[in-house]
């Protein structure tokens, strides 16, 4: 699946300080130039994570546990054949059983919750499987960049930021009458700004009734990715 990547490159504010020549022990101190550069882009999100919850109540904790464990086992049996590398991944999540108290402070029953997580690149397949799981409600969806896409994007932006940094250093050196520069120090920072998770809450009645849930529409957005580079160079003739 082709992804349209829109590159937006912004030059960061150049922070420059040239030290004046000082003579100490017969040698001159080389002027130091402080620079920064950045490269940014927005990338179509290609990874979907879906959380599904199952709940059950009963008068005894063991009954709740057996019911939830049976649901989890059936879901695992149905989902496991669907898994495929980074296209479709499955794992179990939280599993808890806890008492329900009445106004008198006494235990009136037991309640439990189980969780399974579906994630991967194949968004239509993920949403279809999630909607067809009996006894489970979809608690939330979250879009983000896959690790491969994020790393490749950051690598490309890093090259852009380095090129900007070197071009600025060369131009500044020439402007101040120097022919060359040596890299003194460098700091690199990459950031991916993920949007807030898209939280959907399906009714518990729909999950408990065993009826299939409505098919979800998975519409990913764009994740901003940026690489910031800062450092210092020493000018020389």
Buried (B, 14 or more C-beta within 10 A) or exposed (E): EEEEBEEEBEEBEBEBEEEEEEEEEEEEEBBBBBBBBBBBBBBBBBBBBBBBBBBBEBEEBEBBBBBBEEBBEBBEEBBEEBEEEBEBBBEEBEBEBEEEEEEEEEEEBBBBBBBBBBBBBBBEBBBBBBBEBBBBBBBBBBBBBBEEBBEEBBEBBBEBBBEBBBEBBBEBBEEEEBEEBEEEEEEBEBEBEEBEEBEBEBEEEBBBEEEEBEEBEBEBEBBBBBBBBBBBBBBEE
